[in-house]
């Protein structure tokens, strides 16, 4: 029995460590959501040093980009239910592709070398598939509460070109209990009016920690 107890304790410790790490990763993304929403809605905005408009008392505003577009059907984690959606939209630029290649180490010439890419089936450079699918994470981060990714299934059905505008839509399709939800995840290339990624995700939504 002592060996079984030790194994259980080790599994519990690893699970706690994973949860702590994942919460840290998603906390900054969720804070960006709150900052962006506050900046758009706050009536007491002030002018920054360069004359830009910034929201008062929003310390995490620098983690957001107000050119990104998103909307959601629920603003309180306590009211999340089946049918709620979040949509996040942005253009995937040359800078995004170069930065992703540098950070991830994915230097596939299909994404970086125009001459090489012109000879492939795509005829041009395309955005990394993982970078495109990352917009699902951006949409999930804009659910109210602290969103923790548990799983994601993806099916890629089309490419995204450099500079294309892409939207990620997540919809809660099942309440799994214990603050866990199953979501349909869809990414569309708005420039081509085509679905490029389909999938499903499971997330855990915790209460936001007190600041």
C-alpha positions in Angstrom: 0.0 0.0 0.0 2.9 2.4 0.7 4.0 2.2 -2.9 0.5 2.9 -4.1 0.2 5.9 -1.8 3.5 7.3 -3.0 2.5 6.9 -6.6 -0.8 8.7 -6.0 1.1 11.5 -4.2 3.5 11.9 -7.1 0.6 12.1 -9.6 -1.2 14.7 -7.5 2.0 16.8 -7.2 2.5 16.7 -11.0 -1.1 17.6 -11.6 -0.9 20.6 -9.2 2.3 21.8 -10.9 0.8 21.5 -14.3 -2.3 23.5 -13.2 -0.2 26.2 -11.7 1.9 26.5 -14.8 -1.1 26.6 -17.1 -2.9 29.2 -14.9 0.2 31.5 -15.2 0.2 31.2 -19.0 -3.5 32.0 -19.4 -3.8 34.6 -16.7 -1.9 37.2 -18.8 -4.1 36.5 -21.8 -7.2 36.8 -19.8 -6.0 40.0 -18.2 -5.4 41.4 -21.7 -9.0 40.7 -22.5 -10.2 42.6 -19.4 -7.9 45.5 -20.2 -9.1 45.7 -23.8 -12.7 45.6 -22.8 -12.2 48.3 -20.1 -10.3 50.5 -22.6 -13.2 50.4 -25.0 -15.9 50.9 -22.5 -14.4 53.2 -19.8 -15.7 56.7 -19.9 -12.7 58.1 -17.9 -10.1 57.5 -20.5 -7.0 59.8 -20.5 -4.4 60.9 -23.1 -1.0 59.2 -23.0 2.3 60.9 -23.5 2.1 60.6 -27.2 -1.5 61.8 -27.4 -3.0 58.3 -27.7 -6.1 57.4 -25.7 -5.5 55.0 -22.8 -7.8 53.7 -20.1 -7.3 55.0 -16.6 -6.2 52.5 -13.9 -5.7 49.6 -16.3 -2.2 48.3 -15.5 -2.3 45.4 -18.0 -3.3 47.5 -21.0 0.2 47.1 -22.4 -0.5 43.4 -22.9 -3.3 44.1 -25.3 -3.6 45.4 -28.8 -6.7 47.5 -29.5 -6.5 46.8 -33.2 -7.5 43.2 -32.4 -11.2 42.6 -32.6 -13.3 40.4 -30.4 -16.8 40.0 -29.1 -18.5 37.6 -26.7 -22.0 36.8 -25.5 -21.3 36.5 -21.8 -19.3 38.8 -19.5 -19.6 37.0 -16.1 -18.1 33.5 -15.5 -21.0 32.6 -13.3 -23.4 33.0 -16.2 -21.5 30.9 -18.8 -23.8 28.4 -20.4 -24.2 26.2 -23.5 -24.5 28.4 -26.6 -22.2 31.2 -25.4 -19.6 32.3 -28.0 -16.4 34.3 -28.4 -15.0 35.5 -31.7 -11.4 36.9 -32.0 -10.1 38.4 -35.2 -6.8 39.7 -36.4 -4.7 39.9 -39.6 -1.7 37.6 -39.6 1.2 39.8 -40.7 4.7 39.3 -42.0 6.0 40.3 -38.6 3.8 37.7 -36.9 5.1 34.9 -39.2 8.8 36.0 -38.7 8.3 36.2 -34.9 6.6 32.9 -34.7 9.4 31.2 -36.7 12.0 32.7 -34.4 10.2 31.8 -31.1 9.0 28.3 -32.2 12.0 27.3 -34.2 9.7 26.3 -37.1 11.8 27.7 -40.0 10.0 25.7 -42.8 10.9 27.5 -46.0 7.2 27.3 -47.0 6.6 30.1 -44.5 9.7 32.2 -45.0 11.2 31.8 -48.5 9.0 33.3 -51.3 11.0 31.7 -54.2 10.8 28.3 -52.6 7.1 28.6 -51.7 6.2 29.7 -55.2 7.2 26.2 -56.4 4.9 24.4 -53.9 1.3 23.5 -54.3 0.3 26.8 -52.6 2.2 29.0 -55.1 3.2 31.4 -52.3 4.2 31.6 -48.6 1.6 30.7 -46.1 1.2 31.2 -42.4 2.3 28.4 -40.0 -0.7 26.2 -39.2 0.1 26.3 -35.5 0.2 30.1 -35.6 -3.3 30.2 -37.2 -4.7 27.7 -34.7 -3.3 29.9 -31.9 -6.1 32.3 -32.5 -8.4 29.7 -30.9 -6.4 30.2 -27.7 -6.8 33.9 -28.0 -10.6 33.5 -28.3 -10.6 31.1 -25.3 -8.6 33.6 -23.3 -11.5 36.1 -23.8 -14.0 34.0 -22.0 -14.8 35.5 -18.6 -12.9 33.9 -15.8 -9.5 32.2 -15.9 -9.5 29.8 -18.9 -7.3 26.7 -18.7 -6.8 24.6 -21.8 -7.3 20.8 -21.2 -7.4 19.5 -24.7 -7.8 20.5 -28.4 -8.5 18.5 -31.6 -7.9 20.2 -34.9 -8.5 19.5 -38.6 -6.8 21.7 -41.1 -8.7 22.3 -44.4 -7.0 25.3 -46.0 -4.1 27.6 -46.0 -3.8 31.2 -44.7 -1.7 33.7 -46.7 0.5 36.3 -45.3 -1.6 39.4 -44.4 -4.9 37.5 -44.4 -7.5 38.4 -41.8 -8.5 35.4 -39.7 -11.3 34.9 -37.2 -11.5 32.3 -34.5 -14.9 31.4 -33.1 -15.5 29.2 -30.0 -18.9 28.1 -28.9 -19.7 26.2 -25.7 -21.6 23.0 -26.7 -21.6 21.0 -23.5 -21.3 21.7 -19.8 -19.2 18.8 -18.5 -19.5 19.7 -14.8 -16.9 20.8 -12.3 -16.4 24.1 -14.3 -15.3 22.2 -17.4 -16.8 22.8 -20.9 -16.5 21.3 -24.3 -16.4 23.9 -27.2 -16.6 23.8 -30.9 -13.7 25.7 -32.4 -13.7 27.1 -35.9 -11.2 29.4 -37.7 -12.2 31.2 -40.9 -10.1 33.1 -43.4 -12.2 36.2 -43.8 -10.4 37.3 -47.0 -11.3 34.0 -48.7 -14.6 33.5 -46.9 -13.5 29.9 -46.1 -13.2 27.7 -43.1 -9.5 26.7 -42.6 -9.6 24.9 -39.2 -12.3 22.9 -37.4 -12.0 21.3 -34.0 -13.1 20.8 -30.5 -11.6 21.9 -27.2 -12.1 21.2 -23.5 -11.4 23.9 -21.0 -11.6 24.5 -17.3 -12.8 27.9 -16.2 -11.6 29.0 -12.7 -12.5 32.2 -10.9 -10.0 35.0 -11.5 -7.5 35.4 -8.6 -7.8 38.6 -6.5 -5.4 41.3 -7.6 
